[in-house]
Amino acid sequence: MFKTNVGGLDRVARLCAGLVLLGLAASGVIGAWGYVGLVPLATGLLSTCPLYSMLGLSTCPTRG
């Protein structure tokens, strides 16, 4: 359905950032804006980023 455009290191960074933001928001350390961590978490889990698609970017290694 979606083209994969999020590579390995980028994916790990997105997953970690999303989990940290959600954890901090859930524990009350930061405000409700921390729930924006759902965005990097989702893009990391799905390995696709709509913004990357719009800009024509990809962090996936080229296959060839």
C-alpha positions as CSV (number, residue, x, y, z in Angstrom):
1,M,0.0,0.0,0.0
2,F,2.6,2.5,1.1
3,K,6.1,2.7,-0.4
4,T,8.8,1.9,2.3
5,N,11.0,5.0,2.6
6,V,12.3,4.7,6.3
7,G,15.5,2.8,6.6
8,G,17.1,0.9,9.5
9,L,18.7,3.6,11.7
10,D,16.0,6.1,10.9
11,R,13.4,3.5,11.9
12,V,15.1,2.7,15.2
13,A,15.4,6.5,16.0
14,R,11.7,7.0,15.3
15,L,10.6,4.1,17.4
16,C,12.8,5.2,20.4
17,A,11.7,8.8,20.1
18,G,8.1,7.9,19.9
19,L,8.3,5.6,22.9
20,V,10.2,8.1,25.0
21,L,7.7,10.9,24.2
22,L,4.7,8.7,24.9
23,G,6.2,7.4,28.2
24,L,7.0,10.9,29.4
25,A,3.5,12.2,28.5
26,A,1.8,9.2,30.2
27,S,3.9,9.7,33.3
28,G,3.1,13.4,33.5
29,V,6.7,14.5,33.1
30,I,5.8,16.5,30.0
31,G,2.4,17.9,28.9
32,A,-0.1,16.4,26.6
33,W,2.0,17.5,23.6
34,G,4.1,14.4,24.3
35,Y,1.4,12.3,22.7
36,V,2.7,13.6,19.4
37,G,5.1,10.7,19.9
38,L,2.4,8.6,18.2
39,V,3.6,10.1,14.8
40,P,7.2,8.9,14.9
41,L,6.1,5.6,16.5
42,A,3.6,5.0,13.7
43,T,6.0,6.0,10.9
44,G,8.7,3.7,12.5
45,L,6.3,0.8,12.8
46,L,5.0,1.2,9.2
47,S,8.4,2.0,7.7
48,T,6.9,4.8,5.7
49,C,6.8,8.5,6.2
50,P,4.2,10.7,4.2
51,L,6.5,13.7,4.5
52,Y,9.4,11.8,3.0
53,S,7.1,10.8,0.1
54,M,6.0,14.3,-0.5
55,L,9.6,15.5,-0.6
56,G,10.9,12.6,-2.6
57,L,13.2,11.4,0.2
58,S,14.2,7.9,1.4
59,T,16.6,6.5,4.0
60,C,16.2,3.0,2.7
61,P,19.3,1.5,1.1
62,T,19.1,1.2,-2.6
63,R,18.6,-2.3,-4.0
64,G,20.5,-3.2,-7.1
